[in-house]
Amino acid sequence: MDSKFEVELLEEAFKFIKKQDLKVRKKIFQNINRSRFVNDPKLLKKLNKNIWEFRTTYLGIQFRLLAFWDKRNESQKLVIATHGFKKKTDKIAKKEIDKAEKIRQKYLEN
């Protein structure tokens, strides 16, 4: 089965994952990899027009990586993970979505 897209972690997303313990890191990467092959909102969910979230739950703690699609190259489907956080409520904080939007704008300008 072919991958539906590739994933690139921006520095802040990579640092967030690196700070987690080994089992959490493995689970996050496992879920990111699985989301590349199956369409499952438990793994990758659209939050608004531009921003998506990679979703991982480990021992009852919800880990989120916000991301966006880079569609500038028709032949390559690329998802860019902007940053991560531990989710404490049912709703994603607006400030986290706004942060991802700003990173997206900056990325697309360069």
N, C-alpha and C positions, 0 to 999 in steps of 0.2 A: 504494500500500500504506500502510495506517495504522500509526502508531507503537503499540507495545504498552504503552508507558509513557513518562513524562517523567523526566528526571534533574535533580536539584538537587545542586550541590556545596556542602558546608559549607565554612567558611572554611579549615580545615586542609587539606582536599582541594584546594581552589583554590590555596592557597599552594604545595603540593607540586608541582602541575602547572606553576605559574608559574616555579618554580625550574629546570625542565628546559629544555634547549635547544629551539629552534623546531621542529626535525624530530620530536623526541620528543613535544612538546605536540600537534603536528598528528596524529601517529599515535594518541596516547591519545584525543583527541577523535573521530577517525575511528572507532576501535573502539567507543567509547561510543555513538556515533550508530548504527553498524551493529547493535549489540546491541539497539537499540530496535525493530528490524524483523525480526530472525531469531533463532531459538532455537539458539544455538551455545555450548557450554560452553568453547570456546576464547576466547570474548569475555566471557562472564558465567557464573560458576560458583558454585553453592551450596556453602558451607563447613560450615554447620550449620543448625539450625532457623531462625535469624534473620539470619545474616550471609552475604553474597554477595561475590564479588570480580569487579571489572572487570579483565580481563587484557590486557596489552600487552607484546609482546616487540619490542625494537628493538636491532639490532646485538648480539644475544645477551644483552642485559640485560633482565631481567623487571621490569616496572613493574606495581604492583598498587594498586588503589583499593578499599578495603573499603566495603560499602554494605549498606543494609537497605531493606525495602519499608515505605512508609507507607500502610497500608490503611484509614485512618480515613475517607476519602472514597470511597464506592463508585463514583462516576462518574469519579474521576480516579485513575489508577494512577501512583504516584510512587516513584521509587527515590532514596534519599538517600545520597550518597557521603560517608563520614565523614572518611577520611584516606588518604594514600598512602605508599608506600615502595617501595624497590628490593628485590626478592626475591633472596636469595643462596643459598638452599638449596631442596630440593624441597618441603619442608613449610613451611606458613605458621606463623610463631611464635605460640604461644598468647597472648603478651602483645599482639600486634596484634589478634587476635580479641577478647580481653578489652577492649581499648581501644575497639574498634568497638561492643561490647555496652554499655559504659558511656555512650558518646556517644548510642547509640540510646535508652537508658533516659532520659537527660537530655532528649533531643529530644521524646520522647513525653510526658514530664511537663509540658512547657511548652505 
